[in-house]
Amino acid sequence: MFIALRHRVFRRLFAAHVVALLGTGLSTIAIGFLVFDTTGGGAAGVLGTLLGIKMLTYLLLGPLAPAIARRVGTKRLLVLTDLVRVVVALALPFVGDVVTAYVLIIVLQSASALFTPTFQATIPAVVTDERQYTGALALSRLAYDIEALVSPTIASVVVVVASSSALFFGTGVGFLASALLIVSAALPKAAALPRGTRSVRREITRGTRFVLRVPRLRAVLTLHLALAAVGAIAMVLTLPLVLGELGGSEAQAAALLAVFGVGSITSAILMPAIIARIGPRPYMLAGLLLMVVAMSFVWPVLAFAPGQQALPWLWAIWFLGGLGYSAVLAPMGRVMRDAVPDDDLPDVFAAQFSLAHGWWLISYPLAGWGATILGFGPTSLLLALVAAVALGFAAHAWRTPSFGEMHPKAAGVVTTRR
């Protein structure tokens, strides 16, 4: 896994990734506290709406990232979006109403919608060896998992000695450090498209055509639907569940998020060795099945363990959920790299990023408002059932790779391999 760190450019990108994610994690937790402070009992619904806005910006702006990067430069785009996030993070502590929070979060997530797929597509351009790239993916996933563990830990310490709004200043520091590290790295230029694909419309929709026409990528998109359904339980409901339903503290809510991160880290560390033996497909399907089964037990636990007695059981569920979550997400880049030529990866990464977040656009509000109207238990079971159905479709669609899956040209997709 650590072999990818031999690349000097990747080391700097990875460091930038870690500090930016740390800033993102702190802002997400701080926004959750801010929403709970301003809305009280309606926090689950409002938080679900805010996260839905985040997914909408990802859905709409993600496909634009490759086109913008080709025009302004990859490095310049990454740095500018980091700086925008610094400004927004420093403004959020002064927000006193939900409407202003909506506006600022739209700006923040618009910058992230351009940053993330651009960053993801840069990694395979820097790390070209397949084994090293698998390690780079594991490290990238590990960065997300470290953030899921460290951010709640830092947050739980900060809220003991200061207001939760202080977390936003940590967010700004993280994004600023990311920008400085990216400035110091020598990044490859984005590949130019063939003359026939240079219209803006065709350029923006190029990656989407790949995702929808290559069988393996269609199956992965269905996996994202399942992941969004059960992932929303952890992402949306953790804070309002612990703070409201169970009557717990902010530190306990942060600790439950940290347990999810521990499970995810464990899965990311195990990934390279397991995938080398069985391949990405069984690993991803088994991980998602584990997460679905674990999250289906949330309702029984809440029914039979009242109040804070449910917390030890929820720790076990969240740990298993973290294991499955990382098992699905970590190998995604490997699957996409195996399915399309290198020159088309930026478009495919952006399209997959955008379309996958379309599922989260549905699941986030469904989780938030479902918990408000139906309750936390019924909503979690409903989302687990949706995920189980989607998992079944994905497993049926993604079978042993055929020639058409490995070579998009055979599936009727025009490629730029030269």
KETI-659655 format. One record per residue (C-alpha): x, y, z; residue in three letters. Coordinates in pm, whole numbers. Each point is the difference from the previous one (the first is absolute). Example, Ala and Ser with C-alpha at 12.3 -4.5 7.8 and 13.67 -1.06 7.14 Angstrom:
KETI-659655
+--------+--------+--------+-----+
:      x :      y :      z :   r :
+--------+--------+--------+-----+
:   1230 :   -450 :    780 : ALA :
:    137 :    344 :    -66 : SER :
+--------+--------+--------+-----+
***
This chain:
KETI-659655
+--------+--------+--------+-----+
:      x :      y :      z :   r :
+--------+--------+--------+-----+
:      0 :      0 :      0 : MET :
:    276 :    247 :     88 : PHE :
:    198 :    -66 :   -318 : ILE :
:   -183 :    286 :   -173 : ALA :
:    167 :    244 :    240 : LEU :
:    322 :    -49 :   -196 : ARG :
:   -144 :    251 :   -248 : HIS :
:     99 :    348 :    111 : ARG :
:   -301 :    165 :   -167 : VAL :
:   -241 :   -253 :    145 : PHE :
:    142 :     56 :    348 : ARG :
:    -89 :    367 :    -22 : ARG :
:   -340 :    -73 :   -150 : LEU :
:    -69 :   -252 :    272 : PHE :
:    100 :    248 :    270 : ALA :
:   -226 :    263 :   -158 : ALA :
:   -279 :   -257 :    -13 : HIS :
:     34 :    -81 :    370 : VAL :
:     -4 :    359 :    126 : VAL :
:   -285 :    100 :   -234 : ALA :
:   -206 :   -296 :    117 : LEU :
:     70 :     89 :    360 : LEU :
:   -135 :    347 :    -68 : GLY :
:   -305 :   -147 :   -174 : THR :
:    -69 :   -237 :    288 : GLY :
:     19 :    276 :    259 : LEU :
:   -234 :    221 :   -204 : SER :
:   -253 :   -282 :    -40 : THR :
:    -11 :    -62 :    376 : ILE :
:    -12 :    372 :     74 : ALA :
:   -289 :     47 :   -243 : ILE :
:   -185 :   -283 :    175 : GLY :
:     44 :    171 :    336 : PHE :
:   -100 :    334 :   -153 : LEU :
:   -320 :   -147 :   -144 : VAL :
:    -90 :   -169 :    328 : PHE :
:     56 :    327 :    189 : ASP :
:   -218 :    202 :   -237 : THR :
:   -282 :   -249 :    -66 : THR :
:    -12 :   -235 :    300 : GLY :
:   -249 :   -283 :    -61 : GLY :
:     -9 :     58 :   -377 : GLY :
:    375 :    -52 :    -38 : ALA :
:    -26 :   -334 :   -186 : ALA :
:   -220 :    144 :   -274 : GLY :
:    203 :    320 :    -42 : VAL :
:    330 :   -189 :      1 : LEU :
:   -136 :   -241 :   -260 : GLY :
:   -100 :    297 :   -217 : THR :
:    341 :    165 :     36 : LEU :
:    175 :   -321 :    -98 : LEU :
:   -243 :    -35 :   -289 : GLY :
:    109 :    345 :   -121 : ILE :
:    358 :   -123 :     19 : LYS :
:    -85 :   -298 :   -221 : MET :
:   -187 :    222 :   -248 : LEU :
:    306 :    218 :    -52 : THR :
:    212 :   -313 :    -50 : TYR :
:   -251 :   -134 :   -253 : LEU :
:    -16 :    321 :   -202 : LEU :
:    359 :    126 :     20 : LEU :
:    202 :   -324 :     10 : GLY :
:    -13 :    -59 :   -379 : PRO :
:    139 :    350 :    -58 : LEU :
:    327 :    -72 :    183 : ALA :
:    197 :   -160 :   -291 : PRO :
:   -107 :    275 :   -244 : ALA :
:    102 :    274 :    243 : ILE :
:    328 :   -173 :     84 : ALA :
:     91 :    -21 :   -370 : ARG :
:    -53 :    374 :    -35 : ARG :
:    142 :    146 :    323 : VAL :
:    243 :   -278 :     95 : GLY :
:    -30 :   -280 :    254 : THR :
:    219 :    160 :    266 : LYS :
:   -165 :    339 :    -30 : ARG :
:   -348 :   -150 :     34 : LEU :
:     96 :   -201 :    310 : LEU :
:    160 :    301 :    171 : VAL :
:   -284 :    240 :    -82 : LEU :
:   -266 :   -236 :    133 : THR :
:    199 :    -51 :    320 : ASP :
:     22 :    378 :     52 : LEU :
:   -374 :     41 :    -53 : VAL :
:    -60 :   -261 :    269 : ARG :
:    231 :    186 :    238 : VAL :
:   -206 :    318 :    -35 : VAL :
:   -332 :   -180 :     53 : VAL :
:    128 :   -195 :    300 : ALA :
:    108 :    320 :    173 : LEU :
:   -342 :    156 :    -68 : ALA :
:   -212 :   -289 :    134 : LEU :
:     63 :     68 :    373 : PRO :
:   -188 :    326 :    -38 : PHE :
:   -312 :   -162 :   -148 : VAL :
:   -309 :     49 :    214 : GLY :
:   -275 :   -142 :   -220 : ASP :
:    -62 :   -302 :   -220 : VAL :
:    -54 :    197 :   -324 : VAL :
:    346 :    156 :     13 : THR :
:    143 :   -343 :     79 : ALA :
:   -169 :   -134 :   -314 : TYR :
:    165 :    266 :   -217 : VAL :
:    347 :    -45 :    145 : LEU :
:    -20 :   -380 :    -19 : ILE :
:    -97 :     25 :   -369 : ILE :
:    317 :    202 :    -63 : VAL :
:    212 :   -237 :    212 : LEU :
:   -130 :   -313 :   -168 : GLN :
:     25 :    154 :   -348 : SER :
:    373 :     40 :     58 : ALA :
:     22 :   -359 :    128 : SER :
:   -196 :   -125 :   -303 : ALA :
:    275 :    135 :   -226 : LEU :
:    292 :    -92 :    228 : PHE :
:    -74 :   -365 :     77 : THR :
:    -35 :   -158 :   -348 : PRO :
:    294 :    207 :   -126 : THR :
:    214 :   -129 :    286 : PHE :
:   -116 :   -360 :    -52 : GLN :
:     86 :     10 :   -369 : ALA :
:    347 :    139 :     74 : THR :
:    109 :   -306 :    203 : ILE :
:      5 :   -255 :   -289 : PRO :
:    188 :    256 :   -210 : ALA :
:    271 :     15 :    268 : VAL :
:      9 :   -367 :    111 : VAL :
:     -4 :   -214 :   -315 : THR :
:    101 :   -345 :    130 : ASP :
:   -310 :   -213 :     72 : GLU :
:    122 :   -145 :    330 : ARG :
:    117 :    339 :    121 : GLN :
:   -327 :    157 :   -113 : TYR :
:   -195 :   -253 :    207 : THR :
:    214 :    104 :    294 : GLY :
:    -65 :    366 :    -80 : ALA :
:   -374 :    -67 :      2 : LEU :
:     33 :   -173 :    335 : ALA :
:    189 :    299 :    138 : LEU :
:   -256 :    238 :   -143 : SER :
:   -278 :   -198 :    164 : ARG :
:    208 :    -12 :    319 : LEU :
:     13 :    379 :     -9 : ALA :
:   -379 :     12 :      2 : TYR :
:     -6 :   -249 :    285 : ASP :
:    262 :    185 :    203 : ILE :
:   -214 :    309 :    -40 : GLU :
:   -308 :   -193 :    115 : ALA :
:    192 :   -103 :    311 : LEU :
:    208 :    310 :     72 : VAL :
:   -263 :    265 :    -76 : SER :
:   -251 :   -126 :    260 : PRO :
:    285 :    -46 :    249 : THR :
:    121 :    358 :    -48 : ILE :
:   -359 :    122 :      7 : ALA :
:    -74 :   -180 :    326 : SER :
:    304 :    167 :    160 : VAL :
:    -74 :    346 :   -141 : VAL :
:   -364 :      8 :    109 : VAL :
:    107 :    -74 :    358 : VAL :
:    219 :    312 :     23 : VAL :
:   -160 :    231 :   -260 : ALA :
:   -311 :     59 :   -207 : SER :
:    -66 :   -237 :   -290 : SER :
:     29 :    300 :   -235 : SER :
:    376 :     -8 :     64 : ALA :
:     10 :   -310 :   -220 : LEU :
:    -48 :    219 :   -307 : PHE :
:    340 :    163 :     55 : PHE :
:    162 :   -346 :    -12 : GLY :
:   -183 :    -50 :   -328 : THR :
:    156 :    314 :   -146 : GLY :
:    348 :   -107 :    108 : VAL :
:    -44 :   -338 :   -168 : GLY :
:   -106 :    145 :   -335 : PHE :
:    279 :    260 :      7 : LEU :
:    262 :   -267 :     69 : ALA :
:   -139 :   -206 :   -288 : SER :
:     34 :    293 :   -239 : ALA :
:    363 :     62 :    101 : LEU :
:     94 :   -368 :    -48 : LEU :
:   -162 :    -13 :   -344 : ILE :
:    186 :    316 :   -105 : VAL :
:    329 :   -177 :     84 : SER :
:    -81 :   -311 :   -211 : ALA :
:     77 :    -40 :   -372 : ALA :
:   -326 :   -131 :   -146 : LEU :
:    -46 :   -136 :   -355 : PRO :
:   -210 :    203 :   -239 : LYS :
:   -347 :   -121 :    -90 : ALA :
:     -2 :   -192 :   -331 : ALA :
:   -159 :    181 :   -292 : ALA :
:   -303 :   -158 :   -165 : LEU :
:    -17 :   -102 :   -366 : PRO :
:   -130 :    268 :   -236 : ARG :
:   -342 :   -166 :    -36 : GLY :
:    -80 :     12 :    371 : THR :
:     91 :    359 :     74 : ARG :
:   -355 :    141 :      8 : SER :
:    -95 :     98 :    352 : VAL :
:   -307 :   -225 :      8 : ARG :
:    185 :   -309 :   -122 : ARG :
:    290 :     68 :    232 : GLU :
:   -222 :     29 :    306 : ILE :
:   -204 :   -313 :    -82 : THR :
:    296 :   -212 :   -115 : ARG :
:     58 :   -169 :    335 : GLY :
:   -371 :    -62 :     55 : THR :
:    -17 :   -188 :   -331 : ARG :
:    281 :   -226 :    118 : PHE :
:   -167 :    -71 :    334 : VAL :
:   -337 :    -81 :   -153 : LEU :
:    130 :   -215 :   -288 : ARG :
:    277 :   -206 :    162 : VAL :
:   -169 :   -291 :    189 : PRO :
:    244 :     -7 :    291 : ARG :
:    -34 :    372 :     61 : LEU :
:   -379 :    -24 :     -7 : ARG :
:     19 :   -268 :    271 : ALA :
:    231 :    218 :    208 : VAL :
:   -247 :    287 :    -30 : LEU :
:   -268 :   -232 :    141 : THR :
:    235 :    -87 :    287 : LEU :
:     15 :    372 :     72 : HIS :
:   -379 :      1 :     37 : LEU :
:     19 :   -274 :    263 : ALA :
:    287 :    174 :    175 : LEU :
:   -185 :    332 :      6 : ALA :
:   -305 :   -162 :    159 : ALA :
:    180 :   -159 :    297 : VAL :
:    273 :    265 :     12 : GLY :
:   -264 :    267 :     65 : ALA :
:    -85 :   -174 :    327 : ILE :
:    349 :     72 :    135 : ALA :
:     58 :    334 :   -171 : MET :
:   -334 :    168 :     74 : VAL :
:   -145 :   -170 :    306 : LEU :
:    297 :    -41 :    235 : THR :
:     -7 :    348 :    156 : LEU :
:   -378 :     43 :     35 : PRO :
:    -37 :   -362 :    113 : LEU :
:    252 :     30 :    284 : VAL :
:    -76 :    359 :    100 : LEU :
:   -377 :    -18 :    -36 : GLY :
:   -143 :   -352 :      8 : GLU :
:    249 :   -147 :    248 : LEU :
:     60 :    317 :    204 : GLY :
:    377 :    -34 :    -34 : GLY :
:    276 :    260 :     -4 : SER :
:    194 :    158 :   -286 : GLU :
:    304 :   -205 :    102 : ALA :
:   -200 :   -324 :    -25 : GLN :
:   -128 :     98 :   -345 : ALA :
:    355 :     74 :   -117 : ALA :
:    117 :   -332 :    150 : ALA :
:   -260 :   -195 :   -201 : LEU :
:    124 :    165 :   -320 : LEU :
:    354 :    -90 :    105 : ALA :
:    -99 :   -368 :     36 : VAL :
:   -127 :      7 :   -359 : PHE :
:    339 :    140 :   -100 : GLY :
:    187 :   -279 :    183 : VAL :
:   -193 :   -261 :   -197 : GLY :
:     71 :    181 :   -324 : SER :
:    373 :     26 :     77 : ILE :
:     14 :   -371 :     74 : THR :
:   -154 :    -81 :   -336 : SER :
:    232 :    236 :   -190 : ALA :
:    309 :   -159 :    157 : ILE :
:   -117 :   -349 :    -93 : LEU :
:   -104 :     94 :   -355 : MET :
:    323 :    -36 :   -204 : PRO :
:     79 :   -350 :    131 : ALA :
:   -356 :   -128 :    -42 : ILE :
:    -55 :    148 :   -346 : ILE :
:    330 :   -151 :   -118 : ALA :
:   -152 :   -343 :     76 : ARG :
:   -368 :     27 :    -88 : ILE :
:    -32 :    316 :   -214 : GLY :
:   -212 :    314 :     53 : PRO :
:   -346 :   -144 :    -77 : ARG :
:    -36 :   -257 :    284 : PRO :
:    160 :    241 :    247 : TYR :
:   -237 :    284 :    -86 : MET :
:   -314 :   -213 :     -8 : LEU :
:     82 :   -172 :    329 : ALA :
:     77 :    333 :    167 : GLY :
:   -329 :    152 :   -109 : LEU :
:   -192 :   -308 :    114 : LEU :
:    165 :     32 :    343 : LEU :
:   -103 :    364 :     26 : MET :
:   -359 :    -72 :   -104 : VAL :
:    -38 :   -279 :    255 : VAL :
:    156 :    208 :    278 : ALA :
:   -219 :    306 :    -59 : MET :
:   -317 :   -212 :    -10 : SER :
:     49 :    -60 :    375 : PHE :
:    -29 :    369 :     95 : VAL :
:   -377 :    -20 :     54 : TRP :
:     10 :   -315 :    220 : PRO :
:    273 :    157 :    213 : VAL :
:   -196 :    322 :     49 : LEU :
:   -313 :   -202 :     83 : ALA :
:    156 :   -228 :    264 : PHE :
:    276 :    223 :    147 : ALA :
:   -154 :    330 :    115 : PRO :
:    197 :    322 :     28 : GLY :
:    376 :    -17 :     32 : GLN :
:    -11 :   -375 :     55 : GLN :
:    -11 :    -22 :   -380 : ALA :
:    341 :    164 :    -43 : LEU :
:    222 :   -313 :     42 : PRO :
:   -213 :   -183 :   -257 : TRP :
:     13 :    296 :   -236 : LEU :
:    379 :      6 :     33 : TRP :
:     12 :   -358 :   -131 : ALA :
:   -241 :     82 :   -285 : ILE :
:    189 :    314 :    -98 : TRP :
:    333 :   -189 :      6 : PHE :
:   -133 :   -269 :   -236 : LEU :
:   -157 :    271 :   -213 : GLY :
:    338 :    172 :    -28 : GLY :
:    161 :   -327 :   -107 : LEU :
:   -250 :    -42 :   -282 : GLY :
:      2 :    366 :   -102 : TYR :
:    373 :      9 :    -66 : SER :
:     -6 :   -340 :   -171 : ALA :
:   -233 :    144 :   -264 : VAL :
:    161 :    340 :    -51 : LEU :
:    373 :    -77 :     20 : ALA :
:     28 :   -217 :   -316 : PRO :
:   -221 :    224 :   -217 : MET :
:    294 :    171 :   -170 : GLY :
:    153 :   -338 :    -88 : ARG :
:   -326 :   -112 :   -164 : VAL :
:    -26 :    317 :   -207 : MET :
:    366 :     -9 :   -102 : ARG :
:    -39 :   -361 :   -120 : ASP :
:   -312 :     88 :   -199 : ALA :
:    108 :    303 :   -208 : VAL :
:    315 :    139 :   -166 : PRO :
:    218 :    235 :    202 : ASP :
:    -81 :    311 :   -205 : ASP :
:   -369 :    -38 :     81 : ASP :
:     42 :    -45 :    375 : LEU :
:    -59 :    367 :     94 : PRO :
:   -338 :     -5 :   -175 : ASP :
:    -97 :   -336 :    151 : VAL :
:    106 :    100 :    351 : PHE :
:   -202 :    322 :    -28 : ALA :
:   -307 :   -178 :   -139 : ALA :
:     12 :   -277 :    259 : GLN :
:     49 :    260 :    275 : PHE :
:   -297 :    202 :   -122 : SER :
:   -243 :   -286 :    -70 : LEU :
:     85 :   -183 :    322 : ALA :
:    -75 :    312 :    201 : HIS :
:   -337 :     13 :   -172 : GLY :
:    -92 :   -303 :    211 : TRP :
:    117 :    184 :    313 : TRP :
:   -220 :    292 :   -105 : LEU :
:   -295 :   -235 :     45 : ILE :
:    118 :   -194 :    306 : SER :
:    109 :    296 :    216 : TYR :
:   -339 :    177 :     10 : PRO :
:   -176 :   -338 :     18 : LEU :
:    201 :    -89 :    310 : ALA :
:    -41 :    340 :    164 : GLY :
:   -371 :     54 :    -61 : TRP :
:    -76 :   -370 :     39 : GLY :
:    147 :      7 :    350 : ALA :
:   -199 :    314 :     78 : THR :
:   -332 :   -144 :   -122 : ILE :
:     28 :   -378 :     46 : LEU :
:    272 :    -26 :    264 : GLY :
:    361 :   -112 :     -8 : PHE :
:    -68 :   -376 :     14 : GLY :
:   -251 :    -34 :   -287 : PRO :
:    201 :    236 :   -219 : THR :
:    324 :   -196 :     48 : SER :
:   -177 :   -327 :    -87 : LEU :
:   -156 :    155 :   -311 : LEU :
:    339 :    124 :   -120 : LEU :
:    158 :   -341 :     66 : ALA :
:   -271 :   -168 :   -211 : LEU :
:     62 :    245 :   -288 : VAL :
:    372 :    -81 :     23 : ALA :
:    -64 :   -375 :     -4 : ALA :
:   -205 :     24 :   -320 : VAL :
:    263 :    217 :   -170 : ALA :
:    274 :   -239 :    110 : LEU :
:   -187 :   -288 :   -162 : GLY :
:    -26 :    186 :   -331 : PHE :
:    369 :     97 :     10 : ALA :
:    114 :   -354 :     73 : ALA :
:   -207 :   -132 :   -291 : HIS :
:    128 :    267 :   -241 : ALA :
:    368 :    -25 :     95 : TRP :
:    106 :   -349 :    -93 : ARG :
:    331 :   -136 :   -133 : THR :
:    154 :    279 :   -212 : PRO :
:    -55 :    -36 :   -371 : SER :
:    208 :    152 :   -278 : PHE :
:   -260 :    274 :    -39 : GLY :
:     40 :     99 :    363 : GLU :
:    378 :     19 :    -16 : MET :
:      3 :    189 :   -330 : HIS :
:   -270 :    266 :    -36 : PRO :
:     52 :     20 :   -376 : LYS :
:   -150 :   -349 :    -26 : ALA :
:   -304 :    124 :    194 : ALA :
:    -57 :    280 :   -249 : GLY :
:    179 :    277 :    189 : VAL :
:    248 :    215 :   -189 : VAL :
:    335 :     11 :    180 : THR :
:    309 :    212 :    -31 : THR :
:    259 :   -274 :     49 : ARG :
:    287 :     65 :   -236 : ARG :
+--------+--------+--------+-----+
***
